[in-house]
Amino acid sequence: MSVVSSLRCLIDNPSEEELLQARILGWCVEWLQAYFLVLDDVMDHSITRRGQPCWYKQEHIGLMALNDSCYLEAAIYKILKTYFKQQPYYIDIVELFHETTMQTVMGQGLDLLTADDEIVDFTKFSMTRYDAIVTWKTAYYSFYLPVALAMHMAGIKNVSYYGAVWKHPSRAAPRLEFMVLHCLMSSQVN
């Protein structure tokens, strides 16, 4: 997991307790992604996710998936409080999860404004907009969040270091998203 790998890069020989905490944070990142994906599927009226019916498409689930997604997000903060409240970086990681959620919501909003379900309007689409969507919708929680969490665990306080970490994922996200879309489209064609 990215949080564990990042922590190992930042701390020589992390303790078993530190590794456990990094794993817990890694699972919180996964739950955050699940929260976003459940909402995204409903908003986009998706049918499948990773080759399986979307959660809201499951029998007897429907729009209850919206409540389930809220539960996933709420569980993150319960876990953070349970395992990290006594840590000096507790407030920093809570704020980081809130900030990440805000960034992702902005990316989702831009995606929804660009891709109308009823009318396909390619004049709304550009590579600049595509880069913005995938940067804010994907890069923040996929790339930056795990590294920033490990940095907080390692006691890194210098804000400029966090800015430097953000530069690289924001450049990589559009290419990764393109590769994922290409793979998905290729698998649907075959």
ZALUM-726736 format. One line per field, with one value per residue: residue number from 1; residue in three letters; x, y, z of N, C-alpha, C, O, CB in turn. Coordinates in Angstrom, 3 decimals. Last residue first. Glycine has a CB too. Layout:
<sites>
num [NUM:...]
residu [Ala:...]
n_u [X:...]
n_v [Y:...]
n_w [Z:...]
ca_u [X:...]
ca_v [Y:...]
ca_w [Z:...]
c_u [X:...]
c_v [Y:...]
c_w [Z:...]
o_u [X:...]
o_v [Y:...]
o_w [Z:...]
cb_u [X:...]
cb_v [Y:...]
cb_w [Z:...]
</sites>
This chain:
<sites>
num [190:189:188:187:186:185:184:183:182:181:180:179:178:177:176:175:174:173:172:171:170:169:168:167:166:165:164:163:162:161:160:159:158:157:156:155:154:153:152:151:150:149:148:147:146:145:144:143:142:141:140:139:138:137:136:135:134:133:132:131:130:129:128:127:126:125:124:123:122:121:120:119:118:117:116:115:114:113:112:111:110:109:108:107:106:105:104:103:102:101:100:99:98:97:96:95:94:93:92:91:90:89:88:87:86:85:84:83:82:81:80:79:78:77:76:75:74:73:72:71:70:69:68:67:66:65:64:63:62:61:60:59:58:57:56:55:54:53:52:51:50:49:48:47:46:45:44:43:42:41:40:39:38:37:36:35:34:33:32:31:30:29:28:27:26:25:24:23:22:21:20:19:18:17:16:15:14:13:12:11:10:9:8:7:6:5:4:3:2:1]
residu [Asn:Val:Gln:Ser:Ser:Met:Leu:Cys:His:Leu:Val:Met:Phe:Glu:Leu:Arg:Pro:Ala:Ala:Arg:Ser:Pro:His:Lys:Trp:Val:Ala:Gly:Tyr:Tyr:Ser:Val:Asn:Lys:Ile:Gly:Ala:Met:His:Met:Ala:Leu:Ala:Val:Pro:Leu:Tyr:Phe:Ser:Tyr:Tyr:Ala:Thr:Lys:Trp:Thr:Val:Ile:Ala:Asp:Tyr:Arg:Thr:Met:Ser:Phe:Lys:Thr:Phe:Asp:Val:Ile:Glu:Asp:Asp:Ala:Thr:Leu:Leu:Asp:Leu:Gly:Gln:Gly:Met:Val:Thr:Gln:Met:Thr:Thr:Glu:His:Phe:Leu:Glu:Val:Ile:Asp:Ile:Tyr:Tyr:Pro:Gln:Gln:Lys:Phe:Tyr:Thr:Lys:Leu:Ile:Lys:Tyr:Ile:Ala:Ala:Glu:Leu:Tyr:Cys:Ser:Asp:Asn:Leu:Ala:Met:Leu:Gly:Ile:His:Glu:Gln:Lys:Tyr:Trp:Cys:Pro:Gln:Gly:Arg:Arg:Thr:Ile:Ser:His:Asp:Met:Val:Asp:Asp:Leu:Val:Leu:Phe:Tyr:Ala:Gln:Leu:Trp:Glu:Val:Cys:Trp:Gly:Leu:Ile:Arg:Ala:Gln:Leu:Leu:Glu:Glu:Glu:Ser:Pro:Asn:Asp:Ile:Leu:Cys:Arg:Leu:Ser:Ser:Val:Val:Ser:Met]
n_u [-13.273:-14.283:-13.785:-11.031:-10.657:-11.783:-9.985:-7.565:-8.235:-8.652:-6.022:-4.622:-5.852:-5.017:-2.255:-2.240:-3.339:-1.410:1.097:0.813:0.071:2.289:4.191:3.201:2.964:5.546:5.789:3.950:5.256:7.468:6.383:5.782:7.332:6.923:6.959:6.439:5.651:2.936:3.058:3.978:1.833:-0.007:1.240:0.967:-1.865:-2.548:-1.420:-2.724:-5.522:-6.528:-5.537:-6.163:-9.043:-10.180:-8.094:-7.052:-9.241:-10.022:-7.719:-7.462:-9.900:-9.372:-7.265:-8.442:-11.991:-15.494:-17.580:-17.936:-19.288:-21.934:-24.628:-27.180:-27.713:-25.560:-22.690:-19.781:-19.154:-20.320:-19.126:-16.456:-16.761:-17.548:-15.238:-13.486:-14.739:-14.442:-11.671:-11.310:-12.789:-11.291:-8.914:-9.747:-10.383:-7.838:-6.487:-7.771:-6.849:-4.116:-3.974:-5.002:-2.823:-0.184:0.253:-2.235:-4.591:-6.201:-5.874:-7.843:-10.342:-10.250:-10.099:-12.562:-14.307:-13.598:-14.410:-17.137:-18.042:-17.631:-19.411:-21.834:-22.101:-22.535:-25.004:-26.598:-26.377:-27.534:-30.163:-30.909:-30.283:-30.704:-32.119:-29.435:-27.176:-26.714:-25.076:-22.639:-22.541:-21.589:-18.148:-16.035:-15.512:-18.793:-21.651:-23.287:-23.728:-24.716:-23.123:-24.047:-23.448:-20.644:-19.897:-20.560:-18.724:-16.298:-16.090:-15.999:-13.635:-11.791:-12.097:-11.178:-8.457:-7.720:-8.047:-5.987:-3.841:-4.179:-3.507:-0.835:0.209:-0.175:1.597:3.993:4.108:4.305:6.761:8.693:10.814:13.641:13.641:11.099:10.472:10.003:8.033:5.954:5.451:4.518:2.210:0.728:0.384:0.842]
n_v [-6.395:-3.990:-3.932:-3.733:-1.185:0.402:-0.119:0.824:3.554:4.282:3.887:5.785:8.150:8.099:8.466:11.026:12.618:12.105:13.328:15.901:15.476:14.124:16.376:18.398:17.402:17.545:20.298:20.771:19.498:21.143:23.512:23.033:21.050:18.874:15.493:13.226:10.895:11.347:13.199:11.468:9.743:11.580:12.188:9.715:9.448:11.989:11.927:9.752:9.627:12.114:13.725:12.483:12.584:15.075:16.796:15.476:15.005:17.732:18.871:17.328:18.101:20.810:20.530:19.193:19.682:19.959:21.379:20.543:18.169:17.184:15.188:15.332:13.823:13.911:15.882:16.430:18.808:18.705:16.378:17.266:19.243:17.606:16.102:18.129:18.804:16.395:16.411:18.552:17.615:15.345:16.600:17.996:15.825:14.614:16.775:16.971:14.540:15.029:17.177:16.056:14.151:14.438:13.423:11.040:10.394:9.660:7.380:5.404:6.750:8.732:7.140:5.771:7.921:8.713:6.462:6.347:8.360:7.119:4.942:6.326:7.424:5.074:4.307:6.341:5.615:3.115:3.491:3.530:0.065:-2.553:-4.743:-5.851:-3.304:-0.784:0.344:-0.962:-2.185:-5.465:-5.677:-4.502:-2.149:-1.523:-0.794:1.409:4.799:7.350:9.193:9.067:6.384:6.396:8.321:7.013:4.902:6.350:7.643:5.366:4.197:6.149:5.870:3.284:3.714:5.388:3.557:1.809:3.513:3.779:1.141:1.126:2.960:1.535:-0.584:0.845:1.717:-0.800:-1.686:1.187:1.646:1.987:5.371:7.002:7.340:4.912:3.924:5.632:4.677:2.098:2.792:4.171:2.280:-1.174]
n_w [-26.953:-26.071:-23.401:-23.289:-24.397:-22.395:-20.301:-21.403:-21.700:-19.023:-18.067:-19.606:-18.706:-16.032:-16.412:-17.526:-15.472:-13.273:-13.461:-12.499:-9.924:-8.842:-8.777:-7.009:-4.400:-3.415:-3.159:-1.121:0.954:1.220:2.133:4.810:7.058:8.708:9.203:10.706:9.616:9.356:7.259:5.251:5.025:3.922:1.489:0.203:-0.018:-1.437:-4.108:-5.524:-5.071:-4.332:-6.512:-8.942:-9.408:-9.702:-10.351:-12.649:-14.255:-14.783:-15.943:-18.279:-19.529:-19.971:-21.764:-23.848:-23.714:-24.168:-25.061:-27.609:-27.578:-26.048:-25.905:-23.621:-21.274:-19.507:-19.991:-18.988:-17.654:-15.191:-14.198:-13.968:-12.045:-9.910:-9.559:-8.711:-6.292:-4.940:-4.622:-2.857:-0.620:0.080:0.812:3.072:4.759:4.964:6.181:8.640:9.686:9.745:11.589:13.918:14.406:15.011:17.545:18.541:19.709:17.540:16.005:16.264:16.512:14.538:12.241:12.458:12.107:9.566:8.065:8.408:6.726:4.196:4.409:4.737:2.223:0.808:1.858:0.854:-1.842:-1.932:-1.966:-4.597:-4.954:-3.601:-4.605:-6.562:-7.661:-8.524:-6.658:-7.362:-10.767:-11.760:-12.889:-14.238:-12.827:-12.737:-14.821:-15.268:-14.177:-13.787:-12.591:-9.960:-9.304:-9.597:-7.685:-5.257:-5.413:-5.533:-3.023:-1.335:-2.256:-1.443:1.304:1.608:0.947:3.049:5.129:4.517:5.120:7.864:8.517:7.707:9.523:11.888:11.386:11.310:13.955:15.221:14.279:13.189:10.322:9.218:8.575:6.856:4.166:3.013:4.664:3.918:1.326:1.916:3.415:1.494:-0.600:0.000]
ca_u [-12.960:-14.319:-15.182:-11.645:-10.121:-12.408:-11.400:-7.694:-7.861:-9.757:-7.139:-4.276:-5.946:-6.443:-2.767:-1.709:-4.008:-2.805:0.962:1.258:-0.849:1.042:4.401:3.539:1.762:4.953:6.658:3.738:3.953:7.664:6.909:4.691:7.637:6.089:7.388:6.692:7.100:3.403:2.574:4.788:3.115:-0.284:1.091:2.306:-1.050:-3.025:-0.949:-1.275:-4.764:-6.653:-5.384:-4.771:-8.299:-11.067:-8.868:-6.177:-8.546:-10.937:-8.266:-6.382:-9.640:-10.452:-7.069:-7.409:-10.668:-14.329:-17.257:-17.334:-17.832:-21.468:-23.172:-26.669:-28.714:-26.144:-24.135:-20.391:-18.605:-20.619:-20.571:-16.790:-16.281:-18.441:-16.480:-13.226:-14.591:-15.795:-12.296:-10.657:-13.169:-12.694:-8.932:-9.241:-11.414:-8.954:-6.046:-7.892:-8.289:-4.625:-3.428:-5.771:-4.225:-0.590:0.386:-1.040:-3.488:-6.543:-4.894:-6.436:-10.016:-10.375:-9.033:-11.288:-14.387:-13.347:-13.021:-16.307:-18.132:-16.883:-17.988:-21.318:-21.916:-21.323:-23.839:-26.399:-25.956:-26.081:-29.600:-30.370:-30.755:-29.809:-32.543:-30.828:-27.431:-27.446:-26.466:-23.294:-22.295:-22.635:-19.250:-16.630:-14.516:-17.539:-20.669:-23.875:-22.896:-25.635:-22.877:-24.125:-24.838:-21.463:-19.640:-21.253:-20.153:-16.715:-16.167:-17.025:-14.910:-11.973:-12.399:-12.588:-9.291:-7.633:-8.900:-7.369:-4.012:-4.379:-4.843:-1.804:0.267:-0.885:0.175:3.532:4.041:3.176:5.550:8.278:9.632:13.145:14.456:11.597:10.685:10.960:9.339:6.523:5.929:5.715:3.288:1.089:1.178:0.000]
ca_v [-7.837:-4.291:-3.961:-4.947:-2.348:0.371:-0.435:-0.594:2.747:4.346:3.128:4.358:7.781:8.018:7.244:9.905:12.519:11.651:11.921:15.719:16.231:13.400:15.173:18.681:17.583:16.216:19.590:21.353:18.983:19.747:23.482:23.088:22.056:20.064:16.542:14.489:11.067:10.340:13.619:12.630:9.223:10.917:13.237:10.244:8.452:11.638:12.854:9.931:8.450:10.992:14.139:12.592:11.347:13.947:17.041:15.936:13.857:16.748:19.407:17.329:16.700:20.421:21.287:18.494:20.046:19.129:21.519:21.871:18.097:18.459:15.119:15.930:13.960:12.615:15.864:15.244:18.551:19.856:16.401:16.128:19.620:18.645:15.429:17.398:19.818:16.873:15.383:18.565:18.849:15.202:15.660:18.726:16.796:13.857:16.275:18.069:14.763:14.002:17.322:17.117:13.771:14.788:14.879:11.369:10.746:10.848:8.464:5.001:5.585:9.106:8.099:5.026:7.110:9.633:6.941:5.331:8.554:8.322:4.718:5.482:8.318:5.849:3.452:6.237:6.946:3.209:3.238:4.770:1.323:-1.488:-4.158:-6.040:-4.580:-1.655:0.803:-1.244:-1.157:-4.443:-6.146:-5.718:-3.227:-1.003:-1.697:0.077:3.688:6.290:8.936:10.330:6.863:5.471:8.550:8.246:4.613:5.524:8.421:6.398:3.485:5.875:7.150:3.572:2.815:5.888:4.756:1.344:3.001:4.952:1.656:0.236:3.264:2.795:-0.853:0.145:2.700:0.081:-2.447:0.177:2.009:0.936:4.158:6.613:8.516:5.814:3.237:5.726:6.049:2.280:1.989:4.836:3.489:0.000]
ca_w [-27.150:-27.506:-23.819:-22.765:-25.092:-23.716:-20.164:-21.023:-22.861:-19.986:-17.497:-19.716:-20.118:-16.351:-15.793:-18.300:-16.778:-13.259:-13.836:-13.890:-10.773:-9.146:-9.588:-8.415:-5.214:-3.637:-4.107:-2.453:0.515:0.836:0.762:3.835:6.046:8.912:8.270:11.394:9.772:10.319:8.583:5.644:5.522:5.200:2.503:0.493:0.696:-0.098:-3.077:-5.458:-5.504:-3.395:-5.125:-8.491:-9.170:-9.386:-9.135:-11.571:-13.673:-14.202:-14.697:-17.282:-19.179:-19.058:-20.526:-23.084:-24.206:-23.856:-23.643:-27.439:-27.579:-26.580:-26.065:-24.855:-22.322:-19.882:-19.812:-19.607:-18.983:-16.045:-14.454:-14.827:-13.379:-10.423:-9.948:-9.953:-7.345:-5.248:-5.459:-4.174:-1.320:-0.313:-0.317:1.905:4.368:4.387:4.876:7.678:9.524:8.828:10.234:13.249:14.237:13.646:17.345:17.758:20.606:18.330:15.852:16.191:17.337:15.947:12.544:12.531:13.332:10.676:8.018:9.053:8.177:4.571:4.147:5.817:3.383:0.542:2.064:2.299:-1.412:-2.138:-0.639:-4.055:-5.533:-3.126:-3.328:-6.176:-6.993:-9.448:-6.673:-6.093:-9.751:-11.634:-12.051:-14.780:-12.860:-12.189:-14.205:-15.177:-14.654:-14.223:-14.017:-10.706:-9.281:-10.381:-9.108:-5.668:-5.292:-6.664:-4.269:-1.155:-2.407:-2.869:0.676:1.896:0.130:1.672:5.093:4.387:3.759:7.005:8.839:7.047:8.086:11.683:11.581:10.106:12.871:15.517:13.912:14.160:11.114:10.111:8.598:8.179:5.001:2.356:4.649:5.268:1.526:1.082:4.007:2.748:-0.809:0.000]
c_u [-14.047:-14.139:-15.317:-13.105:-10.789:-11.932:-12.087:-9.162:-8.025:-9.476:-8.308:-5.410:-5.653:-6.651:-4.235:-2.217:-3.518:-3.456:-0.494:1.015:-0.447:0.121:3.119:3.582:2.082:3.743:6.098:4.566:3.621:6.365:7.172:5.214:6.600:6.250:6.407:7.168:7.454:4.883:3.028:4.358:4.021:1.009:0.779:2.225:0.338:-2.160:-1.307:-0.833:-3.272:-5.807:-5.481:-4.651:-6.953:-10.282:-9.732:-6.978:-7.583:-10.155:-9.171:-6.891:-8.570:-10.272:-8.133:-7.132:-9.657:-13.067:-15.956:-16.977:-17.171:-19.943:-22.722:-25.144:-28.129:-27.036:-24.676:-21.875:-19.367:-20.180:-20.972:-18.281:-16.597:-18.053:-17.464:-14.462:-14.322:-15.741:-13.712:-11.346:-12.575:-13.142:-10.354:-9.290:-11.000:-10.080:-7.149:-7.483:-8.519:-6.135:-4.007:-5.279:-5.025:-2.064:-0.080:-0.952:-2.212:-5.385:-5.142:-5.423:-8.516:-9.943:-9.065:-10.141:-13.074:-13.460:-12.725:-14.834:-17.236:-16.888:-17.161:-19.824:-21.378:-21.048:-22.536:-25.169:-25.707:-25.559:-28.071:-29.923:-30.096:-30.295:-31.602:-31.066:-28.902:-27.729:-27.333:-24.766:-23.094:-22.281:-20.331:-17.784:-15.146:-16.614:-19.480:-22.925:-23.613:-24.860:-23.834:-23.986:-24.969:-22.923:-20.516:-21.113:-20.961:-18.199:-16.726:-17.210:-16.084:-13.305:-12.630:-13.002:-10.775:-8.508:-8.881:-8.339:-5.430:-4.569:-5.146:-3.239:-0.719:-0.881:-0.637:2.044:3.551:3.005:4.300:7.047:9.239:11.947:13.894:12.427:11.312:11.349:10.413:7.898:6.574:6.312:4.585:2.264:1.589:0.890]
c_v [-8.723:-5.784:-4.314:-5.057:-3.630:-0.840:-0.537:-0.998:1.260:3.496:3.113:3.489:6.295:7.604:7.051:8.585:11.332:11.585:11.480:14.288:16.143:14.170:14.390:17.424:17.779:16.329:18.205:20.651:19.514:19.134:22.049:22.991:22.001:21.101:17.707:15.613:12.403:10.517:12.633:13.154:10.370:10.388:12.640:11.295:8.960:10.589:12.385:10.751:8.573:9.786:12.950:12.890:11.543:12.713:15.850:16.084:14.267:15.625:18.390:17.830:16.615:18.969:20.910:19.224:19.261:19.703:20.810:22.130:19.470:18.504:16.392:15.818:14.396:12.706:14.524:15.162:17.449:19.623:17.562:16.157:18.515:19.081:16.436:16.687:19.147:17.943:15.792:17.584:18.896:16.432:15.459:17.855:17.563:14.801:15.457:17.633:15.875:14.114:16.284:17.297:14.823:14.482:15.340:12.883:11.137:11.308:9.677:6.145:5.330:7.958:8.491:5.971:6.348:8.935:7.780:5.749:7.559:8.516:5.931:5.226:7.545:6.823:4.214:5.384:6.961:4.575:3.279:4.641:2.539:-0.133:-3.078:-5.488:-4.642:-3.030:-0.031:-0.827:-1.476:-3.450:-5.068:-6.304:-4.575:-2.210:-0.894:-0.868:2.363:5.108:7.907:10.124:8.114:5.914:7.654:8.497:5.836:5.181:7.589:7.205:4.451:5.165:6.955:4.898:3.065:5.022:5.391:2.517:2.496:4.537:2.883:0.713:2.384:3.197:0.419:-0.181:2.050:1.131:-1.601:-0.565:0.853:1.368:3.200:5.342:8.216:6.982:4.082:5.073:6.209:3.673:2.191:4.107:4.183:1.242]
c_w [-26.660:-27.738:-25.299:-23.176:-24.613:-24.503:-21.515:-20.897:-22.564:-21.219:-18.472:-19.183:-20.290:-17.805:-16.141:-17.747:-17.608:-14.633:-14.001:-14.370:-12.237:-10.065:-9.856:-9.272:-6.683:-4.551:-4.422:-3.516:-0.882:0.327:0.295:2.398:4.910:7.808:8.364:10.498:10.433:10.619:9.651:7.013:5.972:5.823:3.875:1.588:1.086:0.596:-1.666:-4.244:-5.271:-3.797:-4.177:-7.007:-8.484:-8.959:-8.739:-10.288:-12.571:-13.533:-14.009:-15.933:-18.095:-18.611:-19.501:-21.769:-23.383:-24.488:-23.284:-25.975:-27.466:-26.484:-26.762:-24.879:-23.666:-21.114:-20.302:-19.268:-19.713:-17.488:-15.359:-15.191:-14.386:-11.823:-10.529:-10.468:-8.696:-6.346:-5.859:-5.123:-2.727:-1.099:-0.825:0.655:3.115:3.947:4.203:6.276:8.493:8.642:9.279:11.807:13.464:13.375:15.958:17.548:19.859:19.217:16.748:16.225:17.387:16.863:14.019:12.889:13.530:12.026:9.248:9.082:8.927:6.087:4.560:5.637:4.578:1.684:1.827:2.607:0.094:-1.717:-0.718:-2.596:-4.909:-3.649:-2.785:-4.770:-6.568:-8.840:-7.619:-6.135:-8.493:-10.521:-12.011:-13.983:-13.243:-12.092:-13.663:-14.452:-14.437:-14.800:-14.612:-12.208:-10.145:-10.435:-9.978:-7.169:-5.737:-6.615:-5.418:-2.444:-2.274:-3.102:-0.824:1.289:0.363:0.757:3.702:4.371:3.526:5.546:7.985:7.294:7.313:10.208:11.339:10.196:11.583:14.411:14.159:13.648:12.036:10.960:9.638:8.042:6.362:3.257:3.962:5.315:2.892:1.280:3.225:3.390:0.487:0.000]
o_u [-13.936:-14.777:-16.331:-13.624:-11.085:-12.725:-12.878:-9.548:-8.566:-10.361:-8.894:-5.730:-6.353:-7.530:-4.646:-2.572:-4.305:-4.084:-0.778:0.757:-1.290:-0.547:2.874:3.056:1.299:3.513:6.169:4.103:3.077:6.372:7.107:4.533:6.555:5.378:5.210:7.728:8.626:5.319:3.456:5.202:4.743:1.245:1.256:3.040:0.826:-1.745:-0.446:0.014:-2.622:-5.415:-4.623:-3.766:-6.642:-10.804:-9.986:-6.586:-7.324:-10.386:-9.095:-6.536:-8.748:-10.472:-7.838:-6.798:-9.997:-13.072:-15.389:-16.163:-15.962:-19.385:-23.078:-24.463:-28.529:-27.103:-24.302:-22.262:-19.573:-20.763:-21.861:-18.646:-16.963:-18.912:-18.135:-14.714:-14.877:-16.602:-14.130:-11.575:-13.270:-13.802:-10.584:-9.661:-11.806:-10.669:-7.371:-8.073:-9.350:-6.649:-4.351:-6.081:-5.657:-2.504:-0.342:-1.977:-1.221:-5.226:-4.363:-4.237:-7.975:-9.263:-8.023:-9.308:-12.544:-12.784:-11.703:-14.107:-16.650:-15.845:-16.116:-19.060:-20.559:-19.896:-21.556:-24.392:-24.718:-24.414:-27.394:-29.361:-28.881:-30.679:-31.701:-30.285:-29.521:-28.444:-28.560:-25.623:-24.104:-21.782:-20.035:-18.342:-14.843:-16.893:-19.214:-23.335:-24.438:-25.280:-23.772:-24.646:-25.885:-23.563:-21.067:-22.085:-21.923:-18.866:-17.545:-18.333:-17.056:-14.026:-13.554:-14.128:-11.555:-9.215:-9.907:-9.349:-6.009:-5.364:-6.245:-4.075:-1.361:-1.876:-1.665:1.317:2.771:1.883:3.340:6.384:9.432:12.053:13.698:11.972:11.975:12.435:11.594:8.821:7.619:7.529:5.636:3.209:2.690:1.999]
o_v [-9.945:-6.365:-4.865:-6.167:-4.515:-1.464:-1.450:-2.083:0.519:2.804:2.060:2.462:5.611:6.796:5.949:7.685:10.704:10.573:10.577:14.064:16.296:13.572:14.018:17.417:17.360:15.455:17.747:20.435:18.791:18.346:21.771:22.435:21.035:21.954:17.544:16.594:12.680:10.312:13.039:13.513:10.246:10.570:13.151:11.300:8.665:10.825:12.386:10.322:7.609:8.999:12.781:12.367:10.830:11.878:15.642:15.555:13.487:15.325:18.208:17.275:15.909:18.652:20.716:18.589:18.723:20.148:21.041:23.005:19.550:18.835:16.648:16.301:13.896:11.766:14.053:14.441:17.531:20.172:17.419:15.982:18.798:19.267:16.155:16.667:19.561:17.977:15.559:17.899:19.244:16.303:15.409:18.317:17.757:14.606:15.592:18.077:15.742:13.818:16.605:17.542:14.501:14.550:16.527:13.547:11.522:12.507:10.630:5.908:5.065:8.175:8.572:5.648:6.291:9.316:7.577:5.422:7.896:8.807:5.791:5.285:8.059:7.025:4.026:5.702:7.530:4.687:3.455:5.587:2.575:0.728:-2.723:-5.752:-3.624:-3.834:0.012:-1.586:-2.177:-3.839:-3.888:-7.330:-5.619:-3.167:0.236:-1.640:2.224:4.496:7.622:10.796:8.219:5.832:8.106:8.841:5.712:5.169:8.080:7.423:4.357:5.495:7.531:5.041:3.058:5.543:5.877:2.474:2.726:5.138:3.010:0.690:2.849:3.722:0.383:-0.071:2.652:1.402:-1.677:-0.127:-0.315:1.448:3.567:4.355:9.071:7.544:3.978:5.604:6.847:3.826:2.431:4.743:4.728:1.236]
o_w [-26.754:-28.616:-25.727:-23.290:-25.415:-25.207:-21.751:-21.329:-23.384:-21.723:-18.725:-19.780:-21.036:-18.101:-16.505:-18.508:-18.315:-14.946:-14.787:-15.553:-13.121:-10.909:-11.004:-10.385:-7.535:-5.386:-5.562:-4.636:-1.717:-0.618:-0.903:1.536:4.149:7.641:8.128:10.987:10.689:11.752:10.731:7.834:6.962:7.018:4.888:2.511:2.177:1.731:-0.786:-3.462:-4.867:-2.934:-3.310:-6.329:-7.530:-8.220:-7.552:-9.248:-11.655:-12.362:-12.793:-14.893:-17.102:-17.438:-18.322:-20.769:-22.329:-25.636:-22.216:-25.682:-27.248:-25.438:-27.912:-23.974:-24.717:-21.906:-21.376:-18.349:-20.924:-18.422:-16.198:-16.353:-15.527:-12.685:-11.522:-11.672:-9.713:-7.225:-6.994:-6.290:-3.682:-2.130:-2.033:-0.423:2.205:2.884:2.999:5.291:7.595:7.564:8.141:10.906:12.459:12.228:15.765:17.392:20.481:19.444:16.715:16.450:18.460:17.866:14.668:13.736:14.639:12.982:9.905:10.020:9.956:6.673:5.196:6.601:5.340:2.069:2.549:3.507:0.556:-1.278:0.296:-2.044:-4.718:-2.858:-1.611:-3.856:-6.260:-9.438:-7.526:-5.683:-8.552:-9.465:-12.203:-14.372:-12.666:-11.370:-14.073:-13.585:-13.534:-15.782:-15.807:-13.001:-10.962:-11.484:-10.982:-7.843:-6.495:-7.650:-6.195:-2.897:-3.024:-4.044:-1.398:0.813:-0.589:-0.105:3.228:3.669:2.465:4.823:7.444:6.391:6.371:9.708:10.664:9.209:10.845:13.981:13.391:12.708:11.698:12.184:10.796:7.463:6.949:3.120:4.292:5.933:3.018:1.388:3.820:3.858:0.569:0.534]
cb_u [-11.681:-13.230:-15.841:-11.529:-8.612:-12.102:-12.089:-6.959:-6.415:-10.013:-7.578:-2.967:-4.972:-7.134:-2.581:-0.176:-3.798:-3.610:1.633:2.750:-0.901:0.307:5.394:4.879:0.967:4.548:8.088:4.075:2.838:8.201:8.201:3.890:9.069:6.417:7.472:7.688:7.787:3.144:1.031:4.672:3.821:-1.295:-0.015:2.950:-0.900:-4.440:-1.532:-0.787:-5.011:-8.102:-6.434:-4.062:-8.081:-11.941:-9.742:-5.498:-7.796:-11.877:-9.040:-5.203:-9.204:-11.835:-7.107:-6.111:-10.412:-14.552:-18.392:-18.291:-17.357:-22.113:-22.734:-27.114:-29.757:-26.944:-24.809:-19.672:-17.137:-19.942:-21.337:-16.429:-14.757:-18.442:-17.110:-12.114:-13.443:-16.479:-12.324:-9.154:-12.714:-13.595:-8.318:-7.803:-11.690:-9.491:-4.774:-7.039:-8.953:-4.270:-1.905:-5.653:-4.864:0.275:1.837:-1.060:-3.194:-7.766:-4.878:-6.225:-10.730:-11.822:-9.164:-10.989:-15.593:-14.320:-12.759:-16.458:-19.595:-17.477:-17.759:-22.084:-23.247:-21.451:-23.908:-27.650:-27.015:-25.725:-30.087:-31.401:-32.247:-28.339:-32.673:-31.211:-26.489:-26.661:-26.526:-22.569:-22.666:-24.010:-18.754:-15.595:-13.823:-17.741:-20.181:-24.211:-21.526:-26.632:-21.454:-23.048:-25.299:-21.369:-18.160:-20.703:-20.517:-15.901:-14.783:-16.650:-15.030:-10.803:-11.256:-12.840:-8.959:-6.148:-8.436:-7.722:-3.012:-3.184:-4.951:-1.634:1.707:-0.257:-0.087:4.341:5.417:3.377:5.467:7.986:8.445:14.257:15.946:10.420:9.389:10.373:9.218:5.586:4.779:5.374:2.904:-0.122:0.409:-0.959]
cb_v [-8.212:-3.500:-2.614:-4.985:-2.437:1.662:0.609:-0.865:3.046:5.793:3.728:4.051:8.625:9.364:7.288:9.924:13.801:12.551:11.055:16.068:17.690:13.077:14.273:19.388:18.761:15.560:19.468:22.837:19.379:18.937:24.306:24.381:21.844:20.697:15.999:14.276:10.968:8.923:13.739:13.752:8.380:9.763:14.221:10.845:7.218:11.139:14.236:10.597:8.193:10.575:15.179:13.665:10.649:13.609:18.258:17.275:13.103:16.176:20.699:18.204:15.896:20.607:22.806:18.370:21.602:17.689:20.974:22.963:17.411:19.658:13.842:17.419:14.942:12.054:17.046:13.958:18.177:21.105:16.489:14.790:19.904:19.843:14.699:16.394:20.808:17.442:14.033:18.213:20.079:14.995:14.305:19.209:17.780:12.824:15.421:19.256:15.130:12.607:17.204:18.461:13.537:14.043:15.296:10.631:9.589:10.564:8.914:4.224:4.349:9.518:9.354:4.309:6.113:10.803:7.763:3.990:8.405:9.562:4.403:4.147:9.008:6.611:2.238:5.639:8.000:2.942:1.862:5.861:1.430:-1.754:-5.244:-7.533:-4.761:-1.818:2.272:-0.525:0.255:-5.103:-6.495:-6.733:-3.346:-0.279:-2.759:-0.468:3.679:6.833:8.466:11.288:7.160:4.064:8.306:9.451:4.216:4.250:8.958:7.337:2.355:5.021:8.163:3.587:1.348:5.892:5.786:0.387:1.882:5.917:2.008:-1.219:3.061:3.904:-1.402:-1.145:3.350:0.771:-3.777:0.824:2.386:0.483:4.487:6.401:9.209:6.347:1.876:5.066:7.047:2.059:0.486:4.886:4.452:-0.004]
cb_w [-26.452:-28.257:-23.542:-21.253:-24.892:-24.491:-19.314:-19.693:-23.281:-20.403:-16.138:-18.949:-20.972:-16.079:-14.267:-18.297:-17.562:-12.389:-12.800:-14.023:-10.334:-7.874:-8.908:-8.496:-4.711:-2.294:-3.544:-2.441:1.523:2.021:0.671:4.013:5.487:10.241:6.799:12.453:8.412:9.787:8.590:4.587:4.430:5.005:2.095:-0.779:-0.158:-0.182:-3.318:-6.722:-6.954:-3.286:-4.766:-9.271:-10.463:-10.591:-9.320:-11.942:-14.747:-15.281:-14.968:-17.760:-20.426:-19.737:-20.803:-23.912:-24.109:-24.337:-22.790:-27.950:-28.832:-25.812:-26.877:-24.980:-21.889:-18.726:-20.568:-19.146:-18.877:-15.495:-13.137:-14.123:-13.352:-9.495:-8.741:-9.746:-6.995:-3.970:-4.720:-4.042:-0.521:0.930:0.094:2.155:5.519:5.409:5.030:8.122:10.892:9.343:10.262:14.033:15.594:12.645:17.551:16.389:21.529:19.193:14.433:14.954:16.809:16.263:11.657:11.179:13.265:10.618:6.728:8.329:8.645:3.878:2.661:5.870:3.759:-0.790:1.142:2.978:-1.793:-3.611:-0.081:-4.172:-5.382:-3.582:-2.310:-6.243:-5.759:-10.745:-7.078:-4.949:-10.287:-11.348:-10.609:-14.903:-11.494:-10.769:-15.235:-16.578:-13.936:-15.269:-14.215:-10.224:-7.825:-9.798:-9.428:-4.888:-3.829:-6.700:-4.646:0.016:-1.360:-3.416:0.924:3.407:0.439:1.174:6.154:5.530:3.485:7.128:10.347:7.553:7.543:12.533:13.005:9.893:12.645:16.887:14.722:15.534:10.188:11.017:8.901:9.185:5.206:1.049:3.941:6.300:1.371:-0.408:4.031:3.721:-1.660:1.218]
</sites>
